[in-house]
Amino acid sequence: MAMSSKSLFTSSRTSISSSLKTISQIEMAKTNANCVPLIPDNHKWSTHDVYHKLVLSSTTPPPFKQLNHLTKPRTPNDHISMEHERKLKAFKRIFNIVGEDPIESLVIIDAVQRLGIDHHFQEEINTILQDLYYNEANISHGSGGPGGGYFSHLHEVSLRFRLLRQQGYYVSPEVFDCFKDNTGKFKENLGEDISGLMALYEASHLCLEGESVLQEAADYSAQLLHTCVTNLAHNQATMVEHTLSHPHHKSFSKFTGKKYLSHGFQDTNNGWINILKGLAKIDFDMAQSTYQKEIVQISKWWKKLGLAKEMSLARDQPLKWYIWSMACITDPSLSEERIDLTKSISFIYLIDDIFDLYGTQDELTLFTQVVNRWDYDASEQLPHYMKICFQALDGIINEISFKMYKKHGWNPVESLRKSWGRLCSAFLVEGKWFASGYVPASEEYLKNGIISSGVHVVCVQLFFLLGCQDIITKESVESIDNDPAIVSSTAQILRLWDDLGSAKDEDQDGHDGSYLEYYMKEHQGCSVKEAEEHVMSKISDAWKQLNKECMTPTPFSQSFIKATLNLARMVPLMYSYDNNQRLPSLEDNVKSILSIAL
């Protein structure tokens, strides 16, 4: 429980440090000899090899499964699970202790979130931040809202601001006024506080529309950090560069956590760091093993489905489709949910290719009508490849709906069918535009492109997969069916990033149009650079809208909100193609998370 007075906070530091030291000494005294790494450090695969090697290796049982089953010996996985459980319990004790220290509690929450293991500590995080927010509100009553109390340094104020906003609590940007001079500009001496500037830059990405002070904070901190980076020690320079290129709020922690584990703790001496690092390493190995098994399941399903052979020109990228699901649903225990989501994502790509590469206008019109009416009889008139695609999609929807009905007592089949109908209708609009030579206005294109992005289909399924009985209500279902702002803003981010890309998706020659293209046709004389800056500005506005939705009362669960944010965070990695039509950043991250132990 957070303390409600400065004196209590001050007097608690000695006992907290002593307790942390005791726990740390106990943990350091225990050996990790029984921890068997799931993947050797030198076991490296290319992104394309990962998929095939996992499938091939799945037919060969690991050595410990060949032991005498009658004796049921303890396996390496048993040792890993036991060690993980022990370290998890130890760190939960630490959470209870540091909850008495408002500043250190924020540092520890930030650390577990950056490492991507915060799903283990949601109850502790919720309690600490809720107590902190309301206790601080009481302390600061009458002074413009929460923001005073224990926090006086730029790093502390910025970190508190960001963590509370990420949790859905609105904190006024006025908390940064004390760091401005008489002219309303940020004070020059802040340039000496590197950790404070990094925290301020991170906080600025939680900006809402109209919050000019946070835009000033972003520009000010970025400029100073870029200027000073060449004069810093190697480790600090690495962290500054990482902060500038991968601000936490807009990055996927499962991918950025490894670098933070390597460089983020070097300048701190907190007693809990070694325990946290040990926990994070084991958690990574366990999650990695889970992800590998899921990829094998997805690959077998995809091969058995047979659609890749039926439509040889369509994309055949099950690993890439799975990465979307892995990013959206981060809790390793939700394996079935990730697999089900991947199946649906594969059909978004598949149907997109049907509209871009295969169907005639008449066939596509009929296909869209069949999907909108979910008309089995009419599907018999479709070309063979369209008919088996519709039948396979129907099977997936029925399978997922049955699971959700058993789990939550709500049948989502109508919502799922409706989302696919809207997607096909949006694809058909784009196809008609191209076939007729019609050039839509950029905003007309974007309005339709938000739907054709497929984000709404993904989010509808996420809503039901991650729902619980007190969240899935008539109100919440009506909201998700009608493309709420939290979904449309995420879809706008994806659509604009996709259109901003310098290369088409791998091996694709379809004709989807582009916001950038239509904007330049509307604004004759506009340079490519100017158009790209306009698109980036619209992406920034969409992020501000998404931030607002995450801080507004909503019928959606926190797990759904986090999944939607992660969907937006993955977009730059999924659409930043190089000149060879590859995704080097994504490939590096996939290799790291799937095949190289920490």
N, C-alpha and C positions, 0 to 999 in steps of 0.2 A: 504494500500500500504506500502511495506517495505521501511524503510528509507535508504538513500544512503550515509549517513555520520555518523561518530561516535558521533559528537556533537548533531545532531538531535535525535539520539537514546537516548543519555543520558538525554537530556532535556525533552523527552517525558514521562519519567517514572512517574513524579509527576502527570501530567494530566491523564495518564492512570490509576494510582492507585486511583485517586479521582473519575474518571468515573465509575470504577469497583465497588468501595465502594457504590456509589449512587445506581447503579443497584441492587447490592446485598441487600442493605437496603430495597429497594422497594419490592424485591421478598420475603425477609424474613418477611415483614410486612403482606403479603397476606397469608391467611390460606388455608390449603389444605383440609378443612373439607368436601368439596364437592367431593373429590376423593374417589370413592368406589372401593376397591380392587376387581379384577376379581376373584382371587382365595384366599381363606383364608390362613393365614400363616401355620395353622396346618393341611392343606389338603395335605396329602402325599400319594402317590401311589407308588407301585413298578413299574419298567419299564414294566413288563408284564401286570399289572393291568391298567396302563394308557390307553392303547389301548382299552380295553374292557369297562372301565368305561366311557370313552368319548363317545363311541358309544351308550351305554345304556342311558346316560344322554341327548343325543342329541334329544331324542324323547319327553323330558319334557321341555316346554318353561320356561325360567327364569322368576322370579316373575314380573319384570317390563313390560314384554310383555303381561301380563294378565290385565293390566290397560285398562280403557276405551279408545278405539282407537279414539273416536271422539274428545276428548280433546287434544290428542297427547302430553301428559305430557313429561317433560324432563326426560330422563332415566339416570341411572348411567353411561352408555357408553357415553352419551352426555357430562356429567360433565368431564369425563376422557379426552375425545377428546378436549374439550375447555381448560382444564388445560394444556394438552400437547401442544396445539397450542400456548398458552400464554408463556409457558416456552421456547418453541422453538424460538419464536420471541425474547425473552429476551436474549437468548444465542447467537443468530445471531448478535445482537447488540454488544455483548461482543467480538465476533469474529472480527467485524469491528474495534473495539478499539485495541485489542491486536495485530492486524496485523501491528501496528506501532512499536511493540516491538519484534525484531527478536527472542530473547530467549524465552520470555513468549509465543509467538505464537507457537513455537515448543512444548512447554509443553502442551498447550491446544490441539493441534492436536494429540499428543500422547495420551492424556486422552480420547478424543472422539473415537479414533480408538480402544483403549484397551477396552472401554465399548461397542463396537460394534454398535455405533450410528452414525458413520461417514457418512453414506449414506445421512443424512440430511444436510451435510455441504460440499459436494463435490466441489461446486463452490468456497466457501471460502478457502478450503484447497488448491485447485489447484492454486488460485491466490496468496496466501501467499508463497507457496513453489516455484512457478515459479519466483516470484519477488525476493525471497531470493536467489535462485540459481543464477540468472543472475546478481543481484546486487553484490553478493559476488564474482562472477567470475570477475566482473570489478575491485573490490577492490583488488583481489588477482592476477590480471593479471601480468604475468611474474614471478610468484612464484610457478609454478607447478600446477596451477588450483585452483578452489575454495577450501576454507578451512580455511582461515584466518578471517579477518574482525572482527566481534564482538565476535567470539568464541575462548576462550582461556582455559577454564577448560575442564577436561576429560569428564565430564557428558555432557556438551554442545556440544562439538565436536562430541562425539559418537552419541548423539541423532540426531543432524543435519545430520550426515552421514547416519544413518539408515533411517530416514524419507525421505530424498531425494532419496536414492536408492529404497526404497519401492515405491516411486512415479514414478520410471522409469528414474531418473536422475543419470548419472554415476558420482560418486565422487571418486577421487583417494584415495587409502588407505594411500598415503603419508601424509595425514592430521594427521596421528598418529605418524609421525616421531619425532615431538617435545616432545613426551612423552617417548622417548628412551634416554639411556645414550650413552656415547662415544663408548661402545662396541656393540651397536646395540640392546641391550636388553631393555625391558620396565623397567622404573625406579622403584627402590624398594619402594620409599616413596608413590607410588600410592596405596599401600596396605592400607593406612589410609583413602582413599576416597571410601567408600562403594558404594555410589550412582554412582560414576564415574565408578567403576569396573562393576557394574550391567549393566550400559549403554554400556560399552565396550563389555561385553559378548553378549548383545543383538545385537550390531552392527556386531559382528563377523559372525553372521548367514546369513548375506547378502554377504558372500564370493563368489567370482568367481574362476574358475580354475586358478591355478598359483599364487594366491595372498597369499603368505606365511606369510606376516605380519598379516593378519587377522586370520590365523590359530594359529600363535604365540599369538595373542591377546586372542583368545578363550581359549587356554591352560593356559595362564598366569592368566587371570581373573577367570577362573573356579577354578584353584588351590587355589588362595587366598580367594575366596568366600567360598569354602568348608572348608578351614582352620579356617576362622574367625567366621563362622555362630554360633558356640556354645558360643561365647563371646558377642553376640549382644542381645539387648532388644528383647522381644518377637515379637513385630510387625515388626521390621526390619528383624529379623531372618526369619519370615514367608515370607516376600517379597523376600529375598535372595533365599530361598529354592524354591519358586514359579518361580523365574527367571531362576534358574538352571534347573528345571524340565520342564518348559513351556515357553521357549523363545518366545517372541511375534510373530516374523516373521514366526515361525513354529507351531503356536497354533491358534485354532479357537476362535476368540474373544467372540462369543456368549456364549461359555462355560467358558472361563477364566475371563470374565468381572465381574462376581459376586464377585469373590475373590478380584479383583482390587478395586471394589466399597467399599468393607469392609476394606481393608488394605492399599490401594494405596495412600490415601489422608491424612493419619494421621500425617505426618511430614511436611505438607505444609499449608500455610496460605493465599493462593490466594483468592481474593474476589469472584471469580466466581465459587468456588468449590461447595457451597451449591446449587446454581442454577443448575449446571451440574448434581449433584447427584439426585436432584428432577426430572430433565428431564429424566435421565437414568432409574429411578425406574418406572415412568409412561410409558416410551417407552417399557420397558420390559413387563409390564402388558398387554399393547395393543398388542404387538407382540405375547405374550403367548396365548392370546385369539384367534388370527388369526391362530396360529399353531394348536391349539386344533380343530378348525373348519375344517382345512384342513385334519387332521388325520381322522376325522369322514367321510369326503368325500371320502378319499382314501379307508377306510375300507369298505364303502358301495359299491364302485366300485369293489373292489377285491372280495367281497362276491358274488356280482351279476355275476361276470365273471365266477365263478364256477370252475376254474382250480385247486384250492386247493383240491377240492373233487375228481376231475378227476385224479390228480396225488398226491396221499396221501403221497408219500415218498419225494416229493419236499419240499423245504423250504417255510414256510408260515410265513413271517416276514414283513408285510407291514409297521410297525412302524420303523424298522431298515432301510428299503429302503427309507422311507420318510426322515430320518435324513440325508442321503446323499444329498437329494435335498435341505433341509433346510440349510445345510452348504454351498452349492454351490450358492444358490440364496438367499441372506440375506435381501434384501429389502422387508419389510413386505407387501408392496403394490403389489408385483408380485406373488400373490397367485395362479393364474391359471397356471403360468409357473412352479411353484414348483409341482403342482399336475400332470401336463403333464410329467415332468421329472421323477417323481416317478413311473408313469406307465411304462415308458421305462426301468427304472432300475429294476423293478420287473421282466421284461422279460429277462434281462441279467442273473439273478439268476435262473429263471425258465428254460431257455434253457441250462444253464450250468448243471443243474440237469438232464435234458433230456439226455445229452451226458454222464454224469457220472453214472447215476443210471438206466436208462430206455432202451435206444435204442440199437439194435444190430448194428453191423458195416454196414450192408447193409441198414438198416433203416436210420442210421445217415448220410450215404453218400447221400442217396436220399433227405433227409431233407436239407442237405447243398446245394445240386444242386437246389432244389426248391427255397431256400432263395436267392441264388446268381442270379438266373434267374428271380426271383419273378414270378414263373410259377404257375398260378392258376390251370391249367388243370392237371399238374403233381402232385399238392398237393392232388388230389383226391386219389392217390395211397398210400398216407401216412397212418400209423396207426391212429386211431381216435384221440388219445390224441395229436399227432403231428399236425394233420390237424386243430383241433380247436385252437391249439396254434398259428399256422401260420395265421389263419383267424383273431384271436384276435389281433395279432401283426400288421397285415395289416390294421385293423380298426384304431388302435392307430396312425400309421404313416399317414394314410390319414386324420385323424382328425387334427393332428398337422400341417400337410402340408397345409391344407385348411386355418387354422388360420393364419399361417405365410404368406401365399399368400395375404390374405385380409389385413394383417397388414403392410407388407413390399413390396408387389408386387413381391416377389420371391418365387417360388415353390421349396421347399427343398426335395421333395419326392425322387429324384434320389440319392442325397447325403445320406439321411437316409437309404434307401435300401442298398446302397453300404456298409455302415458301418456295417449293420447287416450281410451282406454276408461275409465280412472279419472276423467278430467275429466267425461265424459258421465254417468257413474254418480253423481258428486257433484251435477251439475246436476239429475239426475232426483230425487234425494233432496229437494233444495230444492223442486222442483216438486210433489212429493207432499205435503210439509209444507203448502205453501200451499193446494193443492187440498182437502186434508182438514181444514184449519183447525187442524192440530196446531201447538202452540207449543213448540219445543224449548228446553231449558235453554241458557243462553248458551254454556257450554263445549261442549255437544253440537253447537250450531250452528257454533262456531269450528273444531272438529275437522274437520267436513265442509267448512267454508268455506276452510280452508287448501288443500284440494284443488281446490275450485271456483274459486279465485283464478286458476288457470291457470299459476301460477309453476312448478309441476313440469314441465309440458309445455315451457315455455321453457327451463328448466335442462337437461332431458334433451337437447334439441336443441343447446344451447350446449356441453354436454359433448362431443358428437361433432364439432361444427363447430370447436371450439377444441382438440380433443384432438391428441395425437401418439402415435406407435407405442409409446413407453414408458409412456404414461399410460393408453391404452385397453387394459385388461386385463380378465380375467374378474372379478377382485375389484372393480375400479373400476366396471365395468358393473353388477354386482350391487348395489353401493352406490347408484349413481344411480337404479336402478330402484326402490329401496325408500325413496324420499323421505328422504334423509339430513338431519340437523339443519341443515346449512348452507342447504338448500333450504326446509325447513319453517319455519325462523325468518324467512327472507325472505318467505315466503308469509304468515306471520302479520302481519308489518309491513304488507304490502299489504292484506290483508283488513280489518284494524282501521282503517287510514287510510281505506279506501274507505267503511267503515260510519260513520266519524266525520264524513264530509263533510256539509256543510250542504245540498247539492243533489245530485240524481241526475245521472247522466251525461247529456250533452247529448241532448235530445229523446227520452229513454227513460222509459217508463212501466211497466217490468217490476216484478215482485214478487220480490225476492231475499231479503227479510228483512234484519235488521241486528243485530249484536252489541249495539249500544247499546240498541236497542229491547227485546231479550230480557233484557238485564241489568236494565233498569229494571222490567220485569214481575216478575222474580225478587225484586227488592229494592224492595218497595212503600215509598213515601215518599222514595225516592232522587231527588234533583233532577237535572236535565239536566246541570248543571255538575259535580256529584259523579260522575255516570256518565262524563262526558267525561274527567275527571281519572283515573278508573279505567282507561279505555281508553288514555290516554296513558302510564300506568304500565305497562300490559301491552306497549305498543309499546317502551318503554324496556327492559323485561325481554327482549324479543325481540332487540333490538340487542345486549344483553349476551351473549346466547346466540350470536348471529352473530359477535361479536368473538371469543368463545371458540373457535368452529369455525375461524376464520381463524388461530388460534395453536395449533392442535392438529394433530398429524401426520395427513395426509389422503391419499387416493389421487388427489386432484384436482390439476390443473395450476394454476399461479399465475394464468394468464390466465383460467381458469374462476372462480377465487375472486374476482378483480377484477371480472369480469362480473357475478357474483352480488351483490357489494357495490354496484356501480353500479345494478343493478336496484332494490335497496332505497333507494338515494339518490334515485332518480327518483320514488319513490312520492308524497312530499308534493306535488311539482309536478303530478303527474298527477291528483290527487284533491282539490286545494284549489280548489273551485268558488266563484265569487262569487254574488251574488244574481241575476245574469243568466244563470246556468248556463254561465258561461265560465271559462276558466283563464287569467287575466291574466298571472300570473308565467310560466307555460309559454309563452304566446304571445310575450311580450317576449323570452324566451330563444331561442325558435325564430327570431324575426326577426333577432336579433343574430347567431346562429351561421350562418344561411343566407344573409342578404342584405345585411349591413352590414359593410364591411371594418374591421379594427382600425385 
